[in-house]
Amino acid sequence: MDLPSAIPAFNLFGETGAFPDVIHCERIWDRARLHDWAITPHRHRDMAQLFVLKRGRAQVWLDERELDLDDGGLLFVPARSVHGFRFRQGTEGLVLSFPLPVLAGGIADRAGAVPDLSRPVTGLADARVTVLCGEIQSAFAATGPYRASLLVALSHALLAAVAIIAARSDESGHPPQHRRMTEFDRLIARHMAEGWGAADYAAALAVTPGHLNRICRSALGIGATAHIETVTMTEARRLLAFTRLSVAEVGYRLGFGDPSYFSRRFRVATGESPSAYRGRFGAGQGVEG
């Protein structure tokens, strides 16, 4: 396929109109079959999604990783993560889409963060998840008073159940990210192209650079500058893998005025040049998944 000049960002896949409901629930079969069982790489800026396979199989592209989903598998995709699929024909299951206010509204901690749902989650759908998915599917298809309230309440219960699965499977050993860390990540996403440094972000957060470093080390075990570099290079890998932007254009989009300096920083961060990294995705880019 021809690669886009930017990673497509949709509300629902292939749709750029307003989000159609308080949440969205649909069968994998309903949308995947319309696209020959392949969903090309894309992302959602203001929405998270949960995929639950009842039967079948899916090859998944999630940022720079590839993984497989089988019968009973679940995948939670946070906002802004690039994801694509190639489903086995006839695969059945559900796709649930949650606008970010719904995600945070009922299961966030007192600081407004949902740490266990800030990253992709994979696992098996347990009995609680299966029952809640069925309840949401029924409520979504219904009409009448309190429908929206019921959908939001069920969604909070389901997202909490997925967060429990994520917490149980977390092997990182890092303490949860708190409100300041969540705000920091949002600022990085918003100002990445401006080349902000740790001092700029600290000023925006109304903390000292030293305090921002302590926040990062408590949450992730690394300092603020290292975290900015990690997030930036993660976005660089996404753009190199999923767009046709030149290496220089990728660097410019990430705040690097000098393409050579961007290439050097990328090599330091990943161990290979941007061109070599992109070359490893040459075969995968020809697959609509």
C-alpha positions as semicolon CSV with decimal commas, in nm:
position;residue;x (nm);y (nm);z (nm)
1;M;0,000;0,000;0,000
2;D;0,106;0,364;-0,038
3;L;0,219;0,501;0,295
4;P;0,053;0,822;0,414
5;S;0,239;1,146;0,478
6;A;0,114;1,129;0,837
7;I;-0,026;0,850;1,052
8;P;-0,405;0,864;1,004
9;A;-0,595;0,971;1,314
10;F;-0,962;0,874;1,327
11;N;-1,249;0,876;1,571
12;L;-1,361;0,533;1,450
13;F;-1,146;0,363;1,183
14;G;-1,198;0,532;0,849
15;E;-1,426;0,800;0,996
16;T;-1,338;1,162;1,066
17;G;-1,679;1,284;1,182
18;A;-1,780;1,346;1,539
19;F;-1,774;1,051;1,777
20;P;-2,118;0,895;1,731
21;D;-2,221;0,808;2,088
22;V;-2,121;0,821;2,452
23;I;-1,915;0,507;2,381
24;H;-1,913;0,282;2,075
25;C;-1,956;-0,094;2,055
26;E;-1,942;-0,302;1,740
27;R;-1,860;-0,652;1,625
28;I;-1,518;-0,705;1,472
29;W;-1,697;-0,883;1,188
30;D;-1,903;-0,576;1,102
31;R;-1,609;-0,348;1,032
32;A;-1,325;-0,585;0,942
33;R;-1,514;-0,754;0,659
34;L;-1,569;-0,413;0,496
35;H;-1,191;-0,372;0,473
36;D;-1,107;-0,725;0,352
37;W;-1,023;-0,822;0,712
38;A;-0,731;-0,577;0,727
39;I;-0,729;-0,257;0,933
40;T;-0,439;-0,036;0,825
41;P;-0,216;0,133;1,088
42;H;-0,378;0,437;1,245
43;R;-0,431;0,596;1,585
44;H;-0,690;0,779;1,791
45;R;-0,593;1,102;1,966
46;D;-0,884;1,126;2,209
47;M;-1,010;0,770;2,241
48;A;-0,896;0,436;2,381
49;Q;-1,015;0,099;2,250
50;L;-1,061;-0,252;2,379
51;F;-1,060;-0,551;2,142
52;V;-1,194;-0,884;2,271
53;L;-1,178;-1,188;2,043
54;K;-1,444;-1,454;2,092
55;R;-1,308;-1,678;1,819
56;G;-1,060;-1,643;1,537
57;R;-0,717;-1,488;1,519
58;A;-0,559;-1,149;1,453
59;Q;-0,208;-1,039;1,365
60;V;-0,156;-0,705;1,539
61;W;0,081;-0,418;1,466
62;L;0,112;-0,209;1,783
63;D;0,358;0,077;1,752
64;E;0,683;-0,102;1,657
65;R;0,575;-0,442;1,792
66;E;0,392;-0,734;1,635
67;L;0,180;-0,976;1,833
68;D;-0,101;-1,226;1,785
69;L;-0,446;-1,242;1,941
70;D;-0,630;-1,573;1,962
71;D;-0,961;-1,702;2,100
72;G;-1,043;-1,526;2,426
73;G;-0,765;-1,270;2,390
74;L;-0,802;-0,903;2,472
75;L;-0,606;-0,597;2,369
76;F;-0,642;-0,252;2,524
77;V;-0,502;0,029;2,306
78;P;-0,453;0,367;2,477
79;A;-0,496;0,693;2,290
80;R;-0,222;0,784;2,039
81;S;-0,080;0,432;2,005
82;V;-0,047;0,326;1,641
83;H;-0,227;-0,001;1,575
84;G;-0,337;-0,211;1,280
85;F;-0,475;-0,561;1,227
86;R;-0,502;-0,847;0,984
87;F;-0,787;-1,067;1,101
88;R;-0,844;-1,424;0,997
89;Q;-1,156;-1,423;0,783
90;G;-1,463;-1,485;0,998
91;T;-1,302;-1,368;1,321
92;E;-1,567;-1,266;1,573
93;G;-1,549;-1,047;1,880
94;L;-1,610;-0,693;1,999
95;V;-1,444;-0,355;1,960
96;L;-1,530;-0,107;2,236
97;S;-1,428;0,257;2,194
98;F;-1,407;0,493;2,494
99;P;-1,360;0,871;2,467
100;L;-1,097;0,987;2,715
101;P;-1,345;1,165;2,946
102;V;-1,528;0,834;2,991
103;L;-1,199;0,654;3,051
104;A;-1,094;0,891;3,329
105;G;-1,435;0,986;3,465
106;G;-1,504;0,690;3,688
107;I;-1,184;0,490;3,741
108;A;-0,915;0,755;3,775
109;D;-0,737;0,793;4,105
110;R;-0,764;1,112;4,308
111;A;-0,492;1,271;4,095
112;G;-0,691;1,208;3,776
113;A;-0,468;0,933;3,635
114;V;-0,535;0,575;3,529
115;P;-0,179;0,440;3,548
116;D;-0,255;0,080;3,456
117;L;-0,432;0,193;3,138
118;S;-0,164;0,437;3,024
119;R;0,001;0,164;2,815
120;P;-0,123;-0,120;2,593
121;V;-0,263;-0,422;2,777
122;T;-0,282;-0,778;2,643
123;G;-0,413;-1,089;2,813
124;L;-0,707;-1,322;2,832
125;A;-1,060;-1,198;2,889
126;D;-1,171;-1,339;3,224
127;A;-1,531;-1,410;3,322
128;R;-1,587;-1,057;3,453
129;V;-1,468;-0,898;3,127
130;T;-1,678;-1,136;2,918
131;V;-1,995;-1,065;3,115
132;L;-1,943;-0,688;3,112
133;C;-1,877;-0,688;2,737
134;G;-2,206;-0,869;2,686
135;E;-2,391;-0,622;2,906
136;I;-2,242;-0,327;2,718
137;Q;-2,333;-0,482;2,383
138;S;-2,694;-0,521;2,497
139;A;-2,715;-0,172;2,647
140;F;-2,560;-0,016;2,337
141;A;-2,825;-0,174;2,114
142;A;-3,109;-0,059;2,341
143;T;-3,296;0,269;2,356
144;G;-3,481;0,453;2,627
145;P;-3,409;0,659;2,936
146;Y;-3,081;0,622;3,125
147;R;-2,914;0,443;2,832
148;A;-2,613;0,676;2,836
149;S;-2,577;0,653;3,213
150;L;-2,593;0,276;3,199
151;L;-2,331;0,262;2,923
152;V;-2,094;0,487;3,116
153;A;-2,137;0,290;3,438
154;L;-2,080;-0,044;3,262
155;S;-1,780;0,103;3,080
156;H;-1,623;0,212;3,407
157;A;-1,670;-0,138;3,546
158;L;-1,517;-0,296;3,235
159;L;-1,222;-0,057;3,228
160;A;-1,158;-0,126;3,596
161;A;-1,161;-0,499;3,520
162;V;-0,906;-0,447;3,241
163;A;-0,694;-0,230;3,472
164;I;-0,691;-0,515;3,724
165;I;-0,565;-0,752;3,453
166;A;-0,298;-0,496;3,361
167;A;-0,189;-0,453;3,722
168;R;-0,160;-0,828;3,772
169;S;0,052;-0,868;3,459
170;D;0,275;-0,565;3,523
171;E;0,632;-0,688;3,558
172;S;0,803;-0,351;3,536
173;G;0,835;-0,304;3,910
174;H;0,789;0,072;3,871
175;P;0,546;0,258;4,098
176;P;0,234;0,398;3,929
177;Q;0,253;0,730;3,746
178;H;0,076;1,008;3,932
179;R;-0,098;1,322;3,817
180;R;0,215;1,524;3,745
181;M;0,355;1,244;3,528
182;T;0,032;1,225;3,331
183;E;0,037;1,602;3,280
184;F;0,402;1,582;3,174
185;D;0,325;1,319;2,910
186;R;0,037;1,527;2,774
187;L;0,265;1,830;2,744
188;I;0,529;1,627;2,563
189;A;0,272;1,512;2,308
190;R;0,153;1,871;2,260
191;H;0,492;2,043;2,235
192;M;0,715;1,773;2,087
193;A;0,761;1,962;1,760
194;E;0,882;2,272;1,946
195;G;1,193;2,103;2,082
196;W;1,115;2,179;2,447
197;G;1,367;2,072;2,708
198;A;1,315;1,963;3,067
199;A;1,328;2,321;3,195
200;D;1,049;2,426;2,956
201;Y;0,824;2,143;3,073
202;A;0,904;2,212;3,437
203;A;0,802;2,576;3,390
204;A;0,475;2,471;3,222
205;L;0,404;2,241;3,515
206;A;0,497;2,512;3,768
207;V;0,767;2,296;3,928
208;T;1,144;2,321;3,937
209;P;1,354;2,109;3,695
210;G;1,489;1,922;3,996
211;H;1,139;1,837;4,116
212;L;1,038;1,721;3,768
213;N;1,342;1,494;3,768
214;R;1,235;1,348;4,102
215;I;0,883;1,287;3,968
216;C;1,023;1,099;3,668
217;R;1,268;0,896;3,872
218;S;0,993;0,798;4,114
219;A;0,760;0,692;3,832
220;L;1,001;0,548;3,576
221;G;1,349;0,525;3,722
222;I;1,492;0,778;3,474
223;G;1,527;1,156;3,467
224;A;1,307;1,404;3,282
225;T;1,546;1,457;2,990
226;A;1,579;1,083;2,937
227;H;1,201;1,045;2,944
228;I;1,155;1,324;2,688
229;E;1,408;1,150;2,465
230;T;1,232;0,814;2,505
231;V;0,891;0,956;2,415
232;T;1,034;1,150;2,122
233;M;1,219;0,851;1,979
234;T;0,911;0,633;2,021
235;E;0,721;0,881;1,804
236;A;1,013;0,886;1,559
237;R;0,991;0,507;1,523
238;R;0,617;0,532;1,460
239;L;0,661;0,795;1,189
240;L;0,945;0,606;1,022
241;A;0,751;0,280;1,024
242;F;0,407;0,404;0,928
243;T;0,453;0,712;0,704
244;R;0,643;0,804;0,391
245;L;0,790;1,118;0,546
246;S;1,160;1,157;0,474
247;V;1,405;1,114;0,761
248;A;1,461;1,490;0,762
249;E;1,086;1,561;0,777
250;V;1,047;1,320;1,069
251;G;1,321;1,509;1,250
252;Y;1,161;1,846;1,179
253;R;0,827;1,724;1,314
254;L;0,997;1,624;1,637
255;G;1,174;1,954;1,692
256;F;1,514;1,873;1,537
257;G;1,626;2,161;1,314
258;D;1,931;1,965;1,194
259;P;1,856;1,632;1,018
260;S;2,209;1,506;1,086
261;Y;2,169;1,568;1,458
262;F;1,834;1,388;1,456
263;S;1,996;1,088;1,285
264;R;2,277;1,084;1,542
265;R;2,031;1,102;1,833
266;F;1,819;0,827;1,680
267;R;2,126;0,604;1,639
268;V;2,227;0,663;2,001
269;A;1,873;0,581;2,120
270;T;1,810;0,274;1,902
271;G;2,148;0,147;1,789
272;E;2,075;0,198;1,419
273;S;2,020;0,479;1,173
274;P;1,669;0,602;1,086
275;S;1,707;0,462;0,733
276;A;1,815;0,122;0,862
277;Y;1,525;0,117;1,107
278;R;1,276;0,205;0,833
279;G;1,427;-0,064;0,610
280;R;1,332;-0,332;0,862
281;F;0,968;-0,242;0,804
282;G;0,984;-0,261;0,427
283;A;0,794;-0,592;0,403
284;G;0,546;-0,502;0,675
285;Q;0,452;-0,175;0,509
286;G;0,321;-0,360;0,208
287;V;0,066;-0,537;0,424
288;E;-0,255;-0,363;0,513
289;G;-0,266;-0,451;0,879
